[in-house]
Amino acid sequence: MGVELFYVLVGSVAVAAFARWRGWPAPLLVTAVALVVSLLPFVPEVEIDGHLLLNLTLPPLLYSAALDSSFLSFKYSLPHIRRLGIGLVLVTAVAVGLVAWWIMPELGLAGALLLGAIVGPPDAVSAASIGRKLGLPRRVMNVMSGESLINDATSLTLVRVFAAIVAGATVTVWQGIWEFVLAVGLGVGIGLVFGIVLHQLRMRFDDATVTGTFGLLMPFGAYAIAEHLHGSGVLAVVAMGFYVGYHAPRTAYTTRQQDTPLWHSVDFLLESFVFAYVGLQLPTVIAELSSTSGSRTILIAIAVLLVVIVVRPIFVFASYAWGQLWQRMRLMRFKHAAEEYRANPDSPRARAIRRRKERALARLGGATPTREALRRRVVEPVLSRRERVVISWAGMRGVVTLAMAAALPDLTEHRMVDGHVEVLVAVAFVVTVGTLLLQGLTLTPLIRGLGVTAEAERRSDEAEVARMRKLSRDAGLEYLREQQQQWIDRHGEDSVEGFKRFARAMVRVERGADNADRDLEAAQKAGAVGYDDLVELSKGWLAVRRRVLLDECRAGNLSEEVMRELFVAMDAEELALDTRSFLRGE
């Protein structure tokens, strides 16, 4: 089995690499090739324990997704994400369960709802890869990726509840709600503890190899401990990833530079393997469809596939309309509160509003939020009708559905009626493969046909980058002016010309100008000072500019995604600085 898994890994990575080289969606090509390979008579069946698959693939994939996501964008999009990640999973589970129970009553209501919980959560991996390739707007990507980060927790909790009922336990509605609340609270709490520990390690160890290794291991620990304590391992890993990613700008630039390629490689390897595993299961699914309840199993599989496809757009549009109505009601309350504040600033309600505002400004630190930034904290992102259509069609199922289906015998303690487990597993695989092929293959032409692009967003980002570059540059120049007298005190009046040349060189480096290295050499010679003095001043210049960007981002005046892009450029400046120092032997 070890050799077979190795062949699957190598083959899936090779196919995915070819797809990336050709610009094709890798998940779909890997699945299709695996489907063809699985039909060859000499290819053995690949079996993997469901718990093992879930525990080995889910923590790193979720952690990487959360680490790469913007926590602030997640928070602003939370109304959309919460409705889809919790509400849609519940509605899908009920709809699928009722249809499956109607077609095959012997499954029992709990068994049918267990099936609904398994196929409830979409997997955003393939949809996100297509969206990034085609340049979907950031607000659409935020909703889809945010949904995938929390819907697994909802689904896994439902699966545990219904599996316990199928196994013979008596679970009331209140017990189910309590289990969900407990799973959320424990999961988030454990994840934050692990995130704090990892962040402190990253702050205190200036060894990117050591911190990167801890970063690889700790998501598994957070997931395992949370699950052992009956919390949500999914939310533990997501909370940990959000905490570490949110505080990543405060760590050493070498740590940030290592995170990106490391986790992209892990994602590439695991995603390739999972989608290959999906395709390789086709012979098993066909055999189970023919050996269990025959035509009714096929009927359930087709019916469930149609239900998960149809329910999603209905829920997306209905929940969005409800969200807009609720938002208008909230804005009306805010308007009345603002009017009362202006009319009587000393009223109890006005004083409470003022205290909340003061506490919020105190938390933000060095930057004051603009009117638009304050509006984003109250108003959820607007999604056009075309964008909602794209989100409605991005409902492909993936690794979580497969892993839960494979783990069904253990989850139900082998107490489900003979044959019924096979029915649920077969249906789950049909839904996964069906949505990947049907929705995955048509999502690209749908996006292109609707013309959903991020062109306006890109223009806004370019203007935002230019504004932030100027703001950070001005702050850096102010820092240099403050340092000039200290420089003269340390190195004498003869160093003034060197200092000025250095300041000009720093601005040229920041603008990406040619011959900036030569300007630094000239500044050193003109100032008759050591290179290490210039390095120290350069790092101070970078630190001030980074702090300005961080303050603007925390205040909501700068998107976290754009801030990260600017940090990448500054990290490259610091790497070049350290590289020059190393080559000089200083």
N, C-alpha and C positions, 0 to 999 in steps of 0.2 A: 504493500500500500504506500510506503514511503516513496518508492521509486515512481509509482504512478502519480502521486501528488506532485512530485518534482517535475514530471513531464507536463502536467496540467499547468503548473506555474510558468514554466519556460515557454510553453506554447501560447498561453494566454498573453503573456507579456510581449512575445514576438508579434502576435496579431495586433495587439493594441498599439505597439510601436509603429507598425505599418500603417494603421489607421490614422494615427497622429501625423505621420509623414505625409499622407495623402490628403489630410484635412477632413477625414470622415469621422463620424461619431464612433469613438472606440467601443463603448459598451454594446452598441447594436451589432457591430461587426464581430466582436468576440463571441457574443451570444449566437449569432448566425453560424459562424464557423464551427463552434462547439456542437450545435445542433446537427450539422452535417457529419462531423467526426463521430458523434454518438451512434449514428446509424451504420457505421462500418462494422462488419461482423467480428473483426479481430480486436476491437476496442473493448476492454473490460469495463464493467460497471464500477463507478467511483462512488463509494459510500462514505459519508462523513457524519459523525454524531452531531445532532442539531445543537446541543448545548455547546459543544466544542466550536462549531462554526460561529455561533452567536458570540461566545466569549473571546474568540481570537480576532474577529473582524470588526465587531461593532465598536468597542472602546476606541481603537485608534482612528477609525473613520469619523466617529462623532467628535472626538477631541480635535482632530485636524480641522474639521468643518467649523467648529466653534472658535478655534484659535485664529482661523483665517477670516472669520466673520466680524463685522463691526457691531459691538455691543450697543452703541448709541443708535445705529440704524435699526437693530433688532428691537430696542426699546420704543423707538418712534413707530415702528410697524407692528408693535405688539397687539393692537386690536385685531388686525387682519390675521396675524399669526395665531393668536389665541382661538379665534373662531375656527380656523382651519385645522389647527393642531389638536384641538380638543373636541370642538363641536362636530366637525365633519367626520372624525373617526367614530364618534358615538352614533351619529345618524347613519353612517355607512354600515356599522356593525348591526344596528337594529334592522335596517332595510334588507341587508343580505341574509341575516338570520331568519327573518319572517319568510322571505322567498324560499330559502333552503328548507325550512320547516314545512312549508306548504307543499313543496315537491316531494320531500322524503320525510314524513312525520316520524318515522322510527329513529331519526337522529335525536329527537327530543329537542325542546326549545333551548335548553342550555347548550347542547352540542351544536345546534344551528347558530346560536349567538357566538359560540366559540369560533366557528368558521368565519363569521362576520368580523370578529376582533382580529383574526389572523390576517385577513385581506384588507383590513381598514387603512393602514398607513402607507401612503405613497413614499417612494424613495426618490429623493431629488438628485441623485448622482448623475444619471443619464440626462435628465432635464437640465440640470445646471451646466453640464458640459456642452450641451447644445446651445443653451442660452449665452454662455460666455463666448462661444465661437461666433454666434450671430450678433453679439452685442446688444442683448436685451437691456432695457433701462434698469438702473440699480434698484429702484423701488420694487420692480417685479422680481428680481433675483433675491432681494432681501426677504420678500414674502415667501417665496418657494423654499429657500434655504432655511429660514426660520421655522417654517412649518415642519420640515423634515427633522429638525432638532428636537421638537417636543412631541410630535405625534407618535413616535416610537414609545415614549413613556406611557402615553394614554393607552396605546394598544397593548403593550405588555402587561399593564395593570388589569385591563379587561380580560386578557387571556388567562392570567393567574386566577381571577375570580371565577370565570366560567369553567376553567379546567378543574378547579376545586369542586364545583357543583357536579360536574360530570363524574368526578372520582368518588362522589358520595357525600361530600360535606354539605352542611346547611349554611348558606350564606344569605343574609338579609340585605335589603337595599342599603340600610344604614351601615352595615359592615363593609359593603363594597365601597361606599363613599369614604368611610374611615380609612380603608386600605389605600385608597387613592390619595387622600390627604397625607397619610403617613408616608407613602412612597415619595410624594413630592417634597415634604419637609425634610425627611432624612436624606433623600438624594441630593437636594440642593445644599443642605448643611455639610454633608460629607464632602461634596465636590468643592465647596468653598474652603474647607480646611485643607484639602490636598492642594488647591490652587494657591493658597497663602504660603504653604510650606514650599512648594516648587518656586514661587516667585521670590521668596527669601533666599533660596539656594541660588537662583539666577542672579540676584543682586550681590551676593557675597562671594560667589566663586567666579573668578575671571578665567574660567576654563570652559570654553564652549563645548568641548567634547564631553566633559563630565556632566554639565547641565543638560546637554542634549540627550545623553543616555538616561538620566533621571526622567527627562520629559517623555522618553519612549516607554518607560516602565510604569510610571505613576498612573496613567489612565486605566491600565489593567487593575491596579490596586484599588483605585477609587470605585471602579465598576464592581469588582468582586466583593469589597467590604459592604458597599451599599446594598447589593443583592442579598448578601448573607444576613444583613440586619432588616430585611424586608423593605428596604427603600428602593428607589428607582436608580438602578445603575446608569441608565441613559441620562437622567437629569444630573447625576453626580459628575459624569464625564463632561456634559455640556457646561455645567456651572464652572467646573475647573478650567475648561478651555476658554470660556469667556473671561474669567478672572485673569488668567495668565496673559491672554491676548490684549485685554484692556490696559494692563500695566506693562506690556512689552516695551513701550517707548521709554520707560525709565531704566531699562536694563542696558548692558553694554551692547555696542553696535555689533560686535562679533557674534553675540548670542542671537540677535535678530537675523543676521545674515545666514547663520547656519539653519535656523528654523525652517525657512522657506523651502530650500531644496530637499532637506531631510523629510519633511512631511509630505511634500509633493511626490517623492519617490515611494513613501509608504502607501499613500493613496493610490498611486498608479499600480503598484503591485497587488494590493488587496482588491481593488475594484476589478482589475483584470481577472483575478482568480474567481471572484464571486460570480461574475457574469459568465465565465466559462463553465462554472459549476451549474448554473441555470440551464445552459444548453445541453450539458452532458446528462442531465436527468430525464431527457425526453423518452428514451426507451423504457425507463422505469415507470414513468407516468402513463405511457401507452399501455404497458402491461397491467398496471393497476386499474385503469379504466375498463379494460376488457375482462378482468378477473373478479371485480367486485360486483357492483350492482348494475353493471352494463349500461343500458340506455339511460336509465335515470341519473346515473353519475355524470354522463355526458350532458344530459339536460341541465343538471344543477350547475355544472362548470360553465356552460354557455350562459345560463341565466345570471349567475353571479358575476361573470365578466361584464354582461350588459348592465347590471345594477351598479357596479362600481364606476363604470364609465358614465352612466346617465346621472347618478346622484350628485357627482361632483359639480358639474356646471350649474345644476339647479341650486345647490347649496351655496356656491360661490356668489351667484348673482343675488339670491335672496338674502344672504347674510350681509352682503355689502350694502344693500338697500336698508336693512335694519341698522347697520352701523352708521350710515349717513343720517338716518332719522335720530338715533340716539345722540349723535354728535351735535346736531342742531339744537337739541334740548339742552345739552351741556353748555354749549356756547351761549345760549340764552341766559342760563344761570350765571355764567361768568360776566355777561353784559350787565345784568342786574347788580351783581356784586361790585363791578367797577363803577357803576353809576352811584351806588351807595357810598363807595369809598370817596368819590369826588365830592358828593354832596355833604358828607359828614365824616371827615377823616378820623374823628375821635370816637366813633361808634364802636361797640364791641366787635362787630363783624369786620369793620374796617381795620381795627387794630390787629385782629387775627390775620387778615390778609397781609398787612404790612410786616408782621413778624415772619410769616412764611416767606415773603419776598426777601427779607433781610437774611434769613437763614440760607436761602437758595443762593443769594449773591455771595455770602461768606464761603459757601462750599466751592464756588467756582474759582475763587482766588483772583488771579491777575487780570482776567478779561470780563467785560460786561456783555451779556448776550444782546444781540440786536433784536429789533421787533420781529423780524422773520424767524429768528432762532426761538424766541418765546412762543411764537405761533406754532412752530413745529412740535413743541412740547404738549400742546393742547389738541391740535388738529391732526388726525391720522392722515397718512399719505393718500392722495387721490389717485385712483386707478381708472384709466379710461376703459370704455367698453371693450376695445380691442385687447387691452392688457388683461382684462378679466377673462376673455376668451382663451388667451394663451395659458393663464393659470388654470383654467378649467380643464384644459386638455393635457396638462403636465401632471398626469396621475399615474405614471408608471410605478409598478410594484417592484421590490428588489430584495435585498439581502435579509431584511428583518422578517418579511413574510416567509421566505424560504426557510430561514433558520427556525422560526417558531413552528412551521409545519413539520420540519424534520424532528423537532423535539417533542412532538405531540404525545408519543407513547409514554415518555417519562413525565411530562406535565400532567397527564391524566392518570398516572400511576398504573397504566396498563389495565384500567377498569372499564374502558369504553367497549361497547359491544364489538365483537369480531367483525372486521370489514369496514366499520364506520371510520376508524382512524385512517384507513387507506383512502376512503372517499374524501375526507377532509384534506389529506395530503395531496391527492390528485387534483382536486379543485384549486387548491392554493397554487400549485405549479402551473396549471392552465391559465389562471388569472395573471400570474407573474409574467409568463412567456407571452400571453396574449396582449397584455398592456404594453410590454416592451416592443413587440413587433407592430401592433396596430397604432398606438399613440406615438411610440418612439420614432417610427419611420415617417409619420405624417406631421410631426411637430415642426420640423424644419420648414417644409413648404407652407405650413400654416402661418408661421411667424413671418416668412418672407411675403406671403400673399397679403397678410394684414398690414404689412409695413410697420411693424412694431420695432423701432430702433431707439438707440440712445443718442442720436445725433444732437438733439437740443441739450441733453445732459452733458455731452462731451464739450460743447461750446461753453456751457456754464462752468464746467470743471477747468477749462483753460483760463477763463477769466478769474476763477477762484485761485488757481495756481499763481497767476501773475500777481494778483493782489497780495497773497500770502508771502510770495517771494520778496516783494517790496517791503512788506511789514516786517518780516524777519530780518531782512537786510538792514533796514533802518535801526532795528533794535541792536543788531550786531555792530553797526557803526557807532551807535551811542555807547555801547560797551567799550569799543576801542578808544573813544574819546575819553571815557572815564579812566582807562588804563594808561593813557599817554603820560600823565604826570608821574605815575608810579614807575613807568618804564624809564623816564628821564632820571628819577631819583636813584634807580638801580644802576643805570648804565651811563649816565652823564648826558650833557647837552649834545655831545657828538653823535648820539644815537637817534636824534630826532628825525633826520632824513631817512634813516633805515626804517624807523617805525612807520613813517608816512608811506614809504614804498611798500612796506608789508601790508598796510591797510588797503592800498590799491590792489595789491596782488590777491588778497583775500576776496575782494569783490570780483576780480576777474575769474578766480577759481569758481566762485559761486555761480557766475554767469556761464561757466563752461568755456571761457576764452582760451585761445591758444597761447603758448609761451608763458603760461602762469608759473610753471616751475622755474623758468629763467628769471621771472620777477622776484620769486622768493630768494633765489641765490643772490640776486642783486641787492635785495633788502638786507640780507645777512652781511654782505661785504660793506655796504654803505653804513650800516649801523655798528660794525665791528663787534658783533655779539655772537654767542654760540647758537647753533641750530636748535638745541633743546629749548632755549628761551622762546624761539619762534613757534616751536611745536606746542608749548604750553599755552601761548597766546592764541594759537589757532584752535586748540580744543576748547578754550573758553569762548571763542567766537561761535563755534558750533553749538556749544551747550546753551548759549543765550538764544540763538535762533530756534533751536529745538523747543526750548521752554515757551517761547512765544507761540509756536504752532500748537503745542500741547494745550496751553491756556485757551487759545481760540477754539480748539476742538471741543474741550470740556464745556465751554460756554455755549456751544451749539452754532458758532459762527463759521465753522469749517467742518466739512464732512470727514469722518474718520478715514474713509477710503483715500481721499485726496491727501490727508495728513500722512498716511503711510507711504504714499508715493513720494512725497517730499522728503520723508525720513530716509527712504532708500537712496535718494540722491545725496543727502548729507552723510549717510553711512559710507557711501562710496568715497566722498571727500576725506573722511577720517581714515578709511582704509588706505587711500593713496598716501596720506600723510604718514601713517605708520610704516607703510612699505618703503617710502623714501628714507625714513629714519633707520629702518633695518638695513637697507642697502648701503647707507652711509656708515653703518656699524656703530650707531649712537643709541 
